[in-house]
Each structure stands twice: as C-alpha cells, then as structure tokens.
Amino acid sequence: MANAIHQDIPITPSELDMLHGVFHSICRAKSIESQSEEGSSMAVKLLARFNGGARNEEALMAAMGDF
C-alpha cells in the first residue's frame, strides 16, 4: 500500500511547481493537449505516482514512461 505512505502529506509549492513542469513536459513529448480528457487522465496518473512515492522529477518521468 504505497499510496497510504504519502497520501496525507500536503504538496508543497515547490512540489506543485515540479509536478506542473513534469505534466507539461509529458504533454509536449506525447503531443497531448493539457486540457483534454487524455491530459486529465495523465494528470491523475501523475499524482498517483507522486503519492505512491515518486517524489522527484526523474522518478516521475520514469514512472510515467508507460503512459
């Protein structure tokens, strides 16, 4: 239950900035419109990976490689 480890920890402003950057990097790389249904789905998966323990840009990019 990796999600339980981090799910109650608030996201700091610097983490939010990092998540924003990773999200937009993936959108550009995969030609996904950020406001699309696919973008929303990817954002949910990104946050799940973050809450699951991928807490930096490198770990998140690696964890999102399957998206």
N, C-alpha and C positions, 0 to 999 in steps of 0.2 A: 504494500500500500504506500507507494512513494508519494502519491498525491497528499496523503494525510500529513506528511512531514512539513510541507510548505504552505498548505492552503490557507492557513490563518495568519500568515506573515504578510503585513502590508507591503505593497510595491512602493519603493522609494522613487522620488523624482528622477534620479539617475538611472534606475532600472527601467522606469517608464520610457525615458529617452532612448535607452538601449533597445527595448522592445519595439519601439516605433521605428528605429533605424533598421532593425532586422526585418521587420514586417515589410517595409518599403523596399529593402534590398531583394527580398524573395519575390515580391510583386514584380519588380523590374526584371529580374532574372528569368522569371517564368511567364512574363507578359500577362500578368493578372491585374485587372482593374481593382484598386484597393476598395472601392465602394460596391463591388459586385458580390453576388452570392458566393462565388468561389473565394473572393477576398475575405469575406466574413467567415467562411469555413476554415480558411487557413489561419485567421486570427485566433479562432477558438482552439485550434490545434497548437498554435504557438504558445498560447497561455497555458494550455495543459502541459506542454513540455517544460515550460518555465516552472510551473507549480510542481512538476514531477522531479525537479532537481537540476535541470539545465539552466544554470543561473548566470551564464555569461554569453557573449555574442558567439564565440567559437562553438560552444556546446550546443547552443540553439540552432545555429546553421547546420551543424552535423545532424542534430535530431530531426530537423525539418527536411533533410535530404530526400525523404520518401514522399514528400508532398508534391 
